[in-house]
Amino acid sequence: MIDLPSDPALLQQTVMALSSRLAVLSAECSTLATERDAAIAQRDAAIQENDKLLVILSQYKRTIFGPRSETLDSGQQSLFTIAAQAASAAGNDDAPGAKLPDRSEARGKQPARRNRGRLPEHLPRIDVVIDVETDICPCCGERLHRIGETVKEAFDVVPMQYRVKRIMRPRYGCRGCRQGVLQAAAPAQAVEGGMVTEALLAHIAVMKYGYQLPLYRQEQMFAAQGIALDRQTLASWMGRVAWWLRPLHALLRDTVISFPRLFADETPLPVLDPGRGRTRICQFWAIATDDRPWGGPAPPAVVYVFAEDRKAIRAKQLFGDYRGILQVDGYAAYKGLIKNGGHLVQLAFCFAHARRKFWDVHVATKSPIAAEALQRIAMFYAVEDRIRGLPAAQRAAVRQTDTRPLIEDFKPWLEARLLEVSKKSGLGKAIRYTLNHWEGLTRFIDDGRIEIDNNTVERTIKPIGLGKKNHLFAGSEGGAETWAILASLINSAKLQDIDPRHYLTDVLERIVSGRTKINQLHTLLPWTWKAERDALETKLAA
């Protein structure tokens, strides 16, 4: 207790002193509260920045050291995954062998892949007979007779053999007039005046643009065979091949873009810039189509288009007049196609991109919210696995009954979780990305032609990415154009399950010789070429 003076004047002075002291203490408390709030905000910002750096560090470490798979391990499976698999089994309990998943199925365990049985029948057989030294019986001395044999097949190889193709054109003269001389015209060549066949040009092109073997390594392989070919010569040959195939590449691009449903993506491409003594970053735009998941008319194909940059104007140049469904990632250039009243194109976004953002957070921070988001998305993909290959109408019907309830439950769950986490954190950004792209992400539910993700075109980007690691950069814009042209035709041929060397050799021979005219180029598109070849083989077999 405080002893207050009895004198009114002293009492007033004491009260004034106490009031002054109280004001000072109040100001100090306010300052401390402000400093406390600032410290808390600074701590929260540091936690958010730490989480962000953990995600970035985890991505770098996984890129350098870790596996590329984004599947959850057995310890991360939950009742969501098991419930989805159980529901799938229960919904198909009339199917033979239907049962609830066991632990191995919950882990996604698959049987090991091993090559067993006979080797492919189309391979030629070379017989090597290993016989006994004598046909005299060691027991009684009678002559042995053959009663059977044991045959074991072994996979063998004959090393690649380069050869010289001699083109001989006899000349004929007339003994009567002694003036008439006849000789067949020299065949056209892909490289005028060159000493190389279309088959070798196709081989070099496929090795570089199909299997990412740089020209300098091919130069070393030629040298090992005693053949001196510098990479500048090989590069000029590839430029000439691209010149012949440029009209076919343009037709491939126009044909692919004519389909009502496309996938699109882009990837950086370093291009040498000699004037500045370094490379500049250009872009490869990839446009793909594949209707096999629902039995549609569009064949699997991809076309690459070289561009100087990644600006939105490039997307408008490629897809400005496109009418159909374009499945892409969340890049703003694609969103610009539907701004300002644009209604010709519908954008469908990629759930794999949304999932990857949660995956990065989960790997870096072990967030239970991110893990649950991954498990919920896995339930969508479980439905997609069951309906792959069905007609579009059936796919849409199954999605309405099985996927829509899961999707409708996922959105409010995300909105509730967003209130619990910082919007600036990696998890907050993943949730906001998913919610901001919700309409495009869920468009696949109502249309059986649309896939759940953009992986179709991302798979076609992988050869380009591997090529960038091996080739490092394109030597010029012309070299980048050559890369786009040849990679488009070669990878489209690979998507058709045909040997790109045979395909490219035949295409070059037809175009260079003039057997296929400019108005017949559609017969050289990979899927048309394959159908013609299969029909011919069937006719010959009959």
HUKA-V320700 format. One record per residue. RES is the residue in one letter. PSI is psi in degrees with one decimal (NA if undefined). Layout:
((RES PSI) (RES PSI))
//
This chain:
((M 153.5) (I 127.9) (D 113.0) (L 139.5) (P 150.9) (S -21.2) (D 125.8) (P -38.9) (A -45.8) (L -36.6) (L -41.0) (Q -41.1) (Q -39.6) (T -42.2) (V -41.4) (M -40.1) (A -42.0) (L -39.6) (S -41.9) (S -42.8) (R -38.5) (L -38.2) (A -40.6) (V -45.4) (L -39.1) (S -41.9) (A -40.7) (E -40.9) (C -41.1) (S -40.2) (T -42.6) (L -38.5) (A -41.2) (T -43.9) (E -37.3) (R -44.8) (D -39.8) (A -39.7) (A -40.0) (I -43.4) (A -40.2) (Q -39.7) (R -45.5) (D -41.0) (A -39.2) (A -38.6) (I -43.2) (Q -43.6) (E -37.7) (N -43.6) (D -41.0) (K -43.9) (L -35.1) (L -41.6) (V -45.6) (I -45.7) (L -41.3) (S -39.2) (Q -44.2) (Y -44.3) (K -39.7) (R -34.5) (T -38.9) (I -45.5) (F -26.7) (G 173.4) (P 155.3) (R -16.2) (S 144.9) (E 27.4) (T 150.1) (L 143.2) (D 177.0) (S -32.4) (G -13.8) (Q 1.3) (Q 147.7) (S -175.2) (L -22.7) (F -47.4) (T -47.0) (I -39.3) (A -39.6) (A -43.2) (Q -37.4) (A -41.2) (A -39.2) (S -44.3) (A -39.7) (A -35.8) (G -12.5) (N 36.0) (D -7.5) (D -3.7) (A 149.1) (P 132.1) (G 11.1) (A 135.4) (K 162.8) (L 149.0) (P 140.2) (D -174.9) (R -34.8) (S -36.9) (E -34.4) (A -30.9) (R -4.0) (G 27.0) (K 134.5) (Q 150.1) (P 149.8) (A 145.1) (R 122.1) (R 144.5) (N 110.1) (R 154.5) (G -161.5) (R 153.7) (L 160.6) (P 137.1) (E -26.5) (H -10.8) (L 139.9) (P 149.3) (R 132.5) (I 118.0) (D 128.7) (V 115.8) (V 123.8) (I 104.1) (D 166.4) (V 159.4) (E -30.6) (T 149.3) (D 21.7) (I 131.4) (C 127.6) (P -13.8) (C -52.8) (C -8.5) (G 1.0) (E 159.8) (R 134.7) (L 150.1) (H 150.5) (R 127.3) (I -2.7) (G -168.6) (E 159.5) (T 126.1) (V 126.9) (K 126.1) (E 140.0) (A 138.1) (F 126.8) (D 169.2) (V 144.4) (V 118.6) (P 148.9) (M 135.8) (Q 120.0) (Y 148.2) (R 169.3) (V 124.0) (K 112.6) (R 120.0) (I 109.0) (M 128.8) (R 95.4) (P 145.2) (R 142.2) (Y 135.5) (G 159.8) (C 123.8) (R -17.3) (G -59.0) (C -15.2) (R 20.8) (Q -32.8) (G 118.8) (V 125.3) (L 142.2) (Q 137.1) (A 144.1) (A 146.6) (A 137.6) (P 150.7) (A 150.0) (Q 145.9) (A -38.0) (V 106.0) (E 127.4) (G 3.4) (G 169.6) (M 55.8) (V 141.5) (T 166.1) (E -32.1) (A -42.3) (L -38.2) (L -43.2) (A -39.3) (H -46.5) (I -42.3) (A -44.6) (V -38.9) (M -36.7) (K -52.8) (Y -13.6) (G -34.7) (Y 13.7) (Q 40.5) (L 108.3) (P 158.5) (L -31.6) (Y -30.3) (R -37.7) (Q -35.4) (E -41.9) (Q -35.9) (M -39.3) (F -41.4) (A -34.9) (A -23.2) (Q 6.3) (G 23.9) (I 120.7) (A 106.2) (L 114.2) (D 158.8) (R -25.5) (Q -38.9) (T -44.6) (L -39.6) (A -40.7) (S -34.9) (W -43.0) (M -37.6) (G -37.8) (R -40.3) (V -43.6) (A -33.9) (W -42.2) (W -35.3) (L -0.7) (R -45.1) (P -36.5) (L -36.8) (H -42.0) (A -39.6) (L -39.8) (L -43.5) (R -47.3) (D -37.0) (T -44.8) (V -44.2) (I -16.0) (S -14.2) (F 148.7) (P 0.2) (R 123.4) (L 159.3) (F 145.1) (A 147.8) (D 170.5) (E 155.0) (T 142.6) (P 147.6) (L 109.7) (P 133.2) (V 131.3) (L 133.6) (D 86.7) (P -32.7) (G -30.7) (R -3.5) (G 25.6) (R -178.9) (T 154.5) (R 149.8) (I 111.5) (C -164.0) (Q 146.3) (F 122.5) (W 129.3) (A 129.5) (I 122.3) (A 158.2) (T 146.8) (D 108.5) (D 11.3) (R -34.3) (P -21.8) (W 13.6) (G 30.0) (G -179.5) (P -22.3) (A 127.6) (P 162.5) (P 125.0) (A 159.2) (V 143.9) (V 134.1) (Y 139.4) (V 126.2) (F 137.9) (A 154.5) (E -25.0) (D -170.3) (R 21.5) (K 159.6) (A -26.1) (I -28.7) (R -41.0) (A -38.3) (K -36.2) (Q -35.8) (L -40.6) (F 11.8) (G -35.8) (D 11.2) (Y 137.2) (R 107.5) (G -160.5) (I 123.4) (L 115.4) (Q 121.2) (V 179.9) (D -165.7) (G 18.1) (Y 135.6) (A -27.1) (A -35.4) (Y -37.9) (K -27.3) (G -18.7) (L -23.5) (I 4.8) (K 163.4) (N 41.1) (G 11.2) (G 123.2) (H 4.3) (L -30.2) (V 141.2) (Q 132.5) (L 128.8) (A 127.2) (F 178.5) (C 119.5) (F -22.8) (A -35.6) (H -43.5) (A -42.8) (R -39.2) (R -33.6) (K -40.2) (F -35.8) (W -43.7) (D -42.1) (V -41.9) (H -43.3) (V -38.6) (A -37.8) (T -5.6) (K 37.0) (S 126.8) (P -30.2) (I -43.9) (A -39.5) (A -41.4) (E -36.5) (A -41.6) (L -40.9) (Q -36.4) (R -42.6) (I -33.8) (A -29.6) (M -33.6) (F -44.2) (Y -28.9) (A -38.6) (V -41.1) (E -36.2) (D -34.0) (R -27.5) (I 2.1) (R 127.6) (G -11.2) (L 158.7) (P 158.3) (A -40.3) (A -40.8) (Q -38.7) (R -45.1) (A -39.3) (A -43.7) (V -39.5) (R -36.4) (Q -40.5) (T -34.7) (D -41.3) (T -39.0) (R -45.4) (P -36.2) (L -41.3) (I -44.6) (E -25.9) (D -25.2) (F -40.6) (K -52.2) (P -31.3) (W -42.9) (L -44.0) (E -37.9) (A -39.5) (R -31.3) (L -28.9) (L -15.8) (E -16.1) (V 162.6) (S 134.3) (K -20.1) (K -7.7) (S 166.7) (G -38.9) (L -41.1) (G -40.0) (K -38.1) (A -42.3) (I -44.9) (R -36.9) (Y -44.6) (T -44.6) (L -38.3) (N -24.0) (H 21.8) (W -44.2) (E -45.6) (G -32.0) (L -32.6) (T 6.7) (R -25.0) (F -20.3) (I -39.6) (D -8.3) (D 111.9) (G -10.8) (R -19.3) (I 139.4) (E 164.7) (I -20.8) (D 179.5) (N 22.5) (N -22.1) (T -46.7) (V -28.6) (E -32.3) (R -32.5) (T -16.4) (I -26.5) (K -43.8) (P -34.3) (I -41.6) (G -41.6) (L -37.4) (G -37.6) (K -35.4) (K -36.4) (N -41.0) (H -21.0) (L -48.6) (F 164.5) (A 140.3) (G -21.7) (S 173.8) (E -36.0) (G -39.8) (G -36.0) (A -38.9) (E -42.1) (T -44.1) (W -47.3) (A -44.1) (I -52.3) (L -39.3) (A -34.5) (S -50.3) (L -41.0) (I -47.0) (N -29.7) (S -37.5) (A -40.5) (K -35.5) (L -24.2) (Q 3.4) (D 39.8) (I 152.8) (D 114.6) (P -25.8) (R -46.9) (H -43.0) (Y -51.2) (L -36.0) (T -47.9) (D -41.4) (V -45.4) (L -45.0) (E -39.8) (R -42.6) (I -46.1) (V -41.5) (S -16.7) (G 4.2) (R -30.7) (T 116.0) (K 170.1) (I -31.6) (N 4.0) (Q 12.5) (L -24.1) (H -23.7) (T -12.4) (L 0.4) (L 142.7) (P -44.9) (W -33.1) (T -41.3) (W -41.9) (K -43.0) (A -40.5) (E -41.0) (R -43.1) (D -39.9) (A -38.9) (L -42.2) (E -39.4) (T -39.9) (K -41.0) (L -36.2) (A -32.5) (A NA))
//
